[in-house]
């Protein structure tokens, strides 16, 4: 072996600095609770803004203990394709368009509609 080889040390695997004199940032432990009673504890920085709702590891929505329920009344309702269609056309117009398209399709296939 070479005289210059390093022995007894894993290069880059460990720090040579000690943790003496290092002080972690101040933290706070916050409790959330699901509707079924499951408790969720989350650690935040003491300066962090605490969210009123947290999603647990099980996927359930948990509310902040001793916190206010978030106001969701101003959220817009989800508009579906059908809702947007009804904004542009009335039901009789849609029925007429359907009949016209079915007639065109039947003519392409060579079918005759018995009236």
C-alpha positions in Angstrom: 0.0 0.0 0.0 1.0 3.6 -0.5 2.5 5.6 2.4 -0.1 8.3 1.7 -3.2 6.3 2.2 -5.6 7.4 5.0 -6.5 4.7 7.5 -9.2 4.5 10.1 -11.4 7.3 8.6 -14.4 7.3 6.3 -13.9 10.3 4.1 -16.9 12.5 3.9 -19.1 10.3 6.0 -18.6 12.0 9.3 -18.2 15.6 10.4 -15.2 16.5 12.5 -17.2 19.3 14.2 -18.9 18.7 17.5 -22.4 19.9 18.4 -21.3 21.7 21.6 -22.5 25.2 21.7 -25.1 24.7 19.0 -28.6 25.7 20.0 -31.6 24.6 18.0 -34.2 27.1 16.8 -37.2 27.6 19.2 -40.1 25.3 18.3 -43.7 24.7 19.3 -45.7 21.5 19.2 -49.2 22.0 17.9 -52.1 19.5 18.3 -54.7 18.8 15.6 -57.7 16.5 15.9 -59.7 14.7 13.3 -63.5 14.3 13.5 -63.0 10.6 14.5 -60.8 11.7 17.5 -57.4 10.9 15.9 -54.7 13.2 17.3 -52.0 14.7 15.1 -49.0 16.5 16.6 -46.9 18.8 14.3 -43.8 20.7 15.3 -43.5 24.2 13.9 -41.0 27.0 14.4 -42.1 29.4 17.1 -42.3 32.2 14.5 -44.3 30.2 12.0 -47.9 30.9 11.1 -50.0 28.0 12.3 -52.5 26.7 9.7 -56.0 26.0 11.0 -56.3 22.7 9.1 -53.7 19.9 8.6 -54.0 16.7 6.6 -52.9 13.7 8.7 -50.8 10.8 7.5 -54.0 8.8 7.0 -55.4 11.4 4.7 -58.0 12.8 7.0 -58.5 16.5 7.6 -57.6 17.5 11.1 -58.6 20.8 12.8 -56.4 22.8 15.1 -57.3 22.2 18.8 -58.6 25.4 20.4 -58.6 27.0 17.0 -61.3 28.5 14.8 -62.8 26.6 12.0 -61.7 28.1 8.6 -64.4 30.1 6.8 -65.1 28.3 3.5 -68.4 30.1 2.7 -66.8 32.5 0.1 -65.5 29.7 -2.1 -66.9 29.4 -5.6 -69.0 26.4 -6.4 -67.4 24.0 -8.9 -68.8 24.5 -12.3 -69.2 21.3 -14.4 -69.2 21.0 -18.1 -73.0 20.6 -18.0 -73.4 23.9 -16.0 -71.3 25.8 -18.5 -73.3 24.3 -21.4 -76.6 25.4 -19.7 -75.3 28.9 -19.5 -75.0 29.0 -23.3 -78.0 26.9 -24.4 -81.5 26.0 -23.2 -82.7 22.4 -22.9 -85.0 22.7 -26.0 -82.0 24.0 -28.0 -79.8 21.1 -26.8 -82.5 18.6 -27.7 -82.7 20.0 -31.2 -78.9 19.9 -31.7 -78.9 16.3 -30.5 -81.6 15.3 -33.0 -79.7 17.1 -35.8 -76.5 15.3 -35.0 -78.2 11.9 -34.7 -79.8 12.5 -38.1 -76.4 13.3 -39.7 -74.8 10.2 -38.0 -77.6 7.9 -39.2 -77.4 9.2 -42.8 -73.6 8.5 -42.8 -74.3 4.9 -41.7 -77.0 4.5 -44.3 -79.7 4.0 -41.7 -83.2 5.4 -42.2 -85.2 6.6 -39.3 -88.8 5.5 -39.3 -91.0 8.5 -38.6 
